[in-house]
Amino acid sequence: MLKLKNIFKSKEYKRILENMISLTGLQFASYILPLITLPYLTLVLGPEKFGLTQYAISLITYFQFFTDYGFNLSATRELAICRDDNQKISQIFSSVMFIKLCLCILSFIILLLIVMFIPKFNEDSYVYILTFGMVIGYMLFPTWLFQGLEYMRYTSILNIIGKIVFTVLIFIFIHDTTDYMLVPLINSLGYILVGILGIYIALTKFNIKITIPSIRDIKYHLREGWYVFISTIAINMYTTTNTFLLGLLTNNTLVGYYSIAEKIILAVNGLLNPISQALYPFISRTVKTDDKTRSIEFIRKITKIMTLVGIVLSAGLFIFAKPIILLLFGQSYVNSVIILQIISIVPLAVSLSTVFGVETMLTFNYKKAFTSIVMIGGIIDIVLGIILITLMKEIGIAISFATTEIFITIAMFIFLQRKGIKIINRNHTKLS
């Protein structure tokens, strides 16, 4: 315990702690704050219309991941390494933003084709189009820049502002079921506002000069982000795709039940993200410049912390699932209780897979293996999900989600053990 207390004593570690605090604020804004409006929306809109708005978000999230293209990790790593070179920072910023803008335009064209030619989406086309504003805001906001340069307080402050605006507008304008169209509009406006403010701060605070990126730079960043992009798509297979599959194979009401439980899990997982996001630039830099053994020793300490936190969160969700659902959302969402209990194991699995995957495999440049494991997990989830939805509907997709997360965690652990990175065994650290 004494060693764990000493982790953040140096100046470098104090910066990590500051970023963790800032990122905790960000996760509060991203996941916890919306839980204030969630019970209100579920009550006012009802399971069907609430389920429709969540189904639209599940579709639009694909485009968010597409426009991100893995830059939240690949560009973050590049910036962490050259954070004192203003010219290089400007070059990375210009290239990444140009690629993201092109991907955003392509995404909107694809969305228009979907809502025009697929009947299921054509019926509520305006909901999907209005929800696309989230992609625009997400594309604009340079989270990867603030994270790479380790100034996460800007990300936290701006996102809290956006979520507060969203929360206030929801209570002002949403009063009954017929107001459901305003939900995606308000959500999108919040994202776009934050995106514009983020760009402004990035340009003024870090003295970034916008340049026209060269073809070589564009190709380089596309290549660097590729494996993370594929990994992100695979991760999306067993997160967003679960809601998407459930909506395709059942109805919006069941999507509403599942979404409630999933949002609680995402909110809890959000409490784990600050540790991971604050540590990633630091570990990337130490692996690049220092003895790798020192980095592994540090990762072992973080593993202990994450394991303890994951156990507490998962156990708490399982034990208190029923009072959480009934207190926040009422008796009409009692079907969400069993779903929440089934996927309550996810925070523990994620707390470990984040350390094994992001903090270790990616920083040690095992990108291909990371991508392969996550991709296999995504395929397992889709196949298992389709089968179990057919047999058990929303309960089935919950089982599939939990099973996939456990598989990925175990697979990453086994891979690292075989490579000689024995995070749990202190006596062996022979890299292969």
BELNORPE-V117346 format. One record per backbone hydrogen bond with DSSP energy under -0.5 kcal/mol. CO is the residue of the C=O (numbers start at 0). NH is the residue of the N-H. E is the energy in kcal/mol with one decimal. If there is no record, write none. Layout:
# BELNORPE-V117346
((CO;NH;E) (CO;NH;E))
This chain:
# BELNORPE-V117346
((0;4;-1.8) (1;5;-1.2) (3;6;-0.9) (5;8;-1.5) (9;13;-2.0) (10;14;-1.5) (11;15;-1.3) (12;16;-2.4) (13;17;-2.4) (14;18;-2.3) (15;19;-2.4) (16;20;-2.2) (17;21;-2.3) (18;22;-2.9) (19;23;-2.1) (20;24;-1.7) (21;25;-1.8) (22;26;-2.8) (23;27;-2.2) (24;28;-2.1) (25;29;-2.7) (26;30;-2.8) (26;31;-1.3) (27;32;-3.8) (30;34;-0.6) (31;34;-1.1) (32;35;-2.0) (32;36;-0.6) (33;37;-1.9) (34;38;-0.9) (36;40;-2.8) (37;41;-2.7) (38;42;-1.7) (39;43;-2.7) (40;44;-2.8) (40;45;-0.5) (41;45;-1.1) (44;48;-0.7) (45;49;-2.3) (46;50;-2.1) (47;51;-1.8) (48;52;-2.1) (49;53;-1.9) (50;54;-2.2) (51;55;-2.2) (52;56;-1.6) (53;57;-2.1) (54;58;-1.6) (55;59;-2.6) (56;60;-2.3) (57;61;-0.6) (58;61;-1.0) (58;62;-0.7) (59;62;-0.5) (59;63;-1.7) (60;64;-2.4) (61;65;-2.0) (62;66;-2.6) (63;67;-1.7) (64;68;-1.9) (67;70;-2.5) (69;72;-1.7) (69;73;-2.6) (70;74;-0.8) (70;75;-1.2) (72;76;-2.1) (73;77;-1.8) (74;78;-2.6) (75;79;-2.2) (76;80;-1.4) (77;81;-1.6) (81;84;-1.9) (83;85;-0.8) (84;88;-2.3) (85;89;-2.4) (86;90;-1.9) (87;91;-2.5) (88;92;-2.8) (89;93;-2.5) (90;94;-2.0) (91;95;-2.7) (92;96;-2.5) (93;97;-1.8) (94;98;-2.1) (95;99;-2.5) (96;100;-2.3) (97;101;-2.1) (98;102;-2.3) (99;103;-2.0) (100;104;-2.2) (101;105;-2.1) (102;106;-2.1) (103;107;-2.0) (104;108;-1.8) (105;109;-2.1) (106;110;-2.5) (107;111;-2.3) (108;112;-1.9) (109;113;-2.1) (110;114;-2.6) (111;115;-1.5) (112;116;-1.9) (113;117;-2.0) (116;118;-0.6) (117;120;-1.1) (117;121;-2.2) (118;122;-1.7) (121;124;-1.3) (123;126;-0.9) (123;127;-1.3) (124;128;-2.4) (125;129;-2.5) (126;130;-1.8) (127;131;-1.0) (129;132;-1.3) (130;133;-2.0) (131;134;-1.3) (131;135;-1.3) (132;136;-2.3) (133;137;-2.5) (134;138;-2.5) (135;139;-2.0) (136;140;-2.1) (140;142;-1.6) (141;144;-0.6) (141;145;-1.9) (142;146;-2.6) (143;147;-2.3) (144;148;-2.2) (145;150;-3.2) (146;149;-0.8) (150;153;-1.1) (150;154;-0.5) (151;155;-2.1) (152;156;-2.7) (153;157;-2.3) (154;158;-2.1) (155;159;-2.4) (156;160;-2.1) (157;161;-2.4) (158;162;-2.5) (159;163;-2.3) (160;164;-2.3) (161;165;-2.3) (162;166;-2.7) (163;167;-2.7) (164;168;-2.4) (165;169;-2.1) (166;170;-1.7) (167;171;-1.6) (168;172;-2.7) (169;173;-2.2) (172;174;-0.7) (175;178;-1.9) (176;179;-1.6) (177;180;-0.5) (178;181;-1.8) (178;182;-0.5) (179;182;-0.9) (179;183;-0.7) (180;184;-0.9) (181;185;-2.8) (182;186;-2.4) (183;187;-2.4) (184;188;-2.2) (185;189;-2.0) (186;190;-1.7) (187;191;-2.6) (188;192;-2.4) (189;193;-1.9) (190;194;-2.3) (191;195;-2.5) (192;196;-2.1) (193;197;-2.4) (194;198;-2.1) (195;199;-2.1) (196;200;-2.3) (197;201;-2.3) (198;202;-2.3) (199;203;-2.0) (200;204;-3.1) (200;205;-0.5) (201;205;-1.2) (201;207;-0.6) (202;207;-0.6) (207;209;-0.6) (210;212;-0.7) (213;217;-2.3) (214;218;-2.5) (215;219;-2.2) (216;220;-2.4) (217;221;-2.2) (218;222;-2.3) (219;223;-2.7) (220;224;-2.0) (221;225;-0.6) (222;225;-0.6) (222;226;-0.5) (224;228;-2.8) (225;229;-2.8) (226;230;-2.2) (227;231;-2.7) (228;232;-2.3) (229;233;-2.3) (230;234;-2.9) (231;235;-2.4) (232;236;-1.1) (233;236;-0.5) (233;237;-0.8) (234;237;-1.0) (235;238;-0.9) (235;240;-2.5) (238;241;-0.8) (238;242;-0.9) (239;243;-2.1) (240;244;-3.5) (241;245;-2.2) (242;246;-2.1) (243;247;-2.0) (244;248;-2.5) (245;249;-1.8) (250;254;-1.6) (251;255;-2.0) (252;256;-1.7) (253;257;-2.5) (254;258;-2.9) (255;259;-1.6) (256;260;-1.3) (257;261;-2.6) (258;262;-2.7) (259;263;-1.6) (260;264;-2.0) (261;265;-2.6) (262;266;-2.2) (263;267;-2.2) (264;268;-3.1) (265;269;-1.8) (266;270;-0.6) (267;270;-1.3) (268;271;-1.5) (268;272;-1.2) (269;273;-0.7) (271;274;-0.7) (271;275;-1.3) (272;276;-3.1) (273;277;-2.0) (274;278;-1.8) (275;279;-2.0) (276;280;-0.7) (277;281;-0.6) (278;282;-3.1) (279;283;-2.4) (280;284;-1.9) (281;285;-2.4) (282;286;-2.7) (283;287;-1.3) (284;288;-2.2) (285;289;-2.9) (290;293;-0.9) (290;294;-1.2) (291;295;-2.2) (292;296;-2.1) (293;297;-1.9) (294;298;-2.4) (295;299;-2.3) (296;300;-1.5) (297;301;-2.0) (298;302;-2.3) (299;303;-1.6) (300;304;-1.6) (301;305;-2.8) (302;306;-2.4) (303;307;-2.0) (304;308;-2.4) (305;309;-2.7) (306;310;-2.3) (307;311;-2.0) (308;312;-2.4) (309;313;-2.6) (310;314;-2.4) (311;315;-2.1) (312;316;-2.1) (313;317;-2.2) (314;318;-2.4) (315;319;-2.3) (317;320;-0.6) (319;323;-2.1) (320;324;-2.4) (321;325;-2.6) (322;326;-2.3) (323;327;-2.0) (324;328;-2.8) (324;329;-0.8) (325;329;-0.9) (329;332;-1.6) (330;333;-1.8) (332;335;-2.0) (333;336;-1.7) (334;338;-0.7) (335;339;-2.4) (336;340;-2.1) (337;341;-2.1) (338;342;-2.1) (340;343;-0.7) (341;344;-0.6) (342;345;-1.6) (344;348;-2.0) (345;349;-3.2) (346;350;-2.3) (347;351;-1.4) (348;352;-2.8) (349;353;-2.3) (350;354;-0.8) (351;355;-2.8) (352;356;-2.9) (352;357;-0.5) (353;357;-0.7) (353;358;-2.2) (354;359;-0.8) (355;360;-1.7) (356;361;-2.2) (357;362;-0.8) (359;363;-2.1) (360;365;-3.7) (361;364;-1.5) (365;369;-2.2) (366;370;-2.6) (367;371;-2.5) (368;372;-2.5) (369;373;-2.2) (370;374;-2.7) (371;375;-2.6) (372;376;-2.2) (373;377;-2.4) (374;378;-2.4) (375;379;-2.6) (376;380;-2.3) (377;381;-2.2) (378;382;-2.5) (379;383;-2.9) (380;384;-2.7) (381;385;-2.5) (382;386;-1.8) (383;387;-2.9) (384;388;-2.9) (385;389;-1.7) (386;390;-1.4) (387;391;-3.9) (388;392;-2.2) (391;394;-1.5) (392;396;-1.5) (393;397;-1.4) (394;398;-2.0) (395;399;-2.1) (396;400;-2.2) (397;401;-2.3) (398;402;-2.5) (399;403;-2.2) (400;404;-2.0) (401;405;-1.9) (402;406;-2.3) (403;407;-2.4) (404;408;-2.0) (405;409;-2.3) (406;410;-2.7) (407;411;-2.3) (408;412;-2.0) (409;413;-2.5) (410;414;-2.2) (411;415;-2.3) (412;416;-2.2) (413;417;-2.2) (414;418;-1.5) (415;420;-2.3) (416;419;-1.3) (418;431;-1.5) (419;421;-1.4) (419;429;-0.6) (420;422;-1.4) (423;425;-0.8) (424;427;-1.0) (427;421;-0.7) (428;430;-0.8))
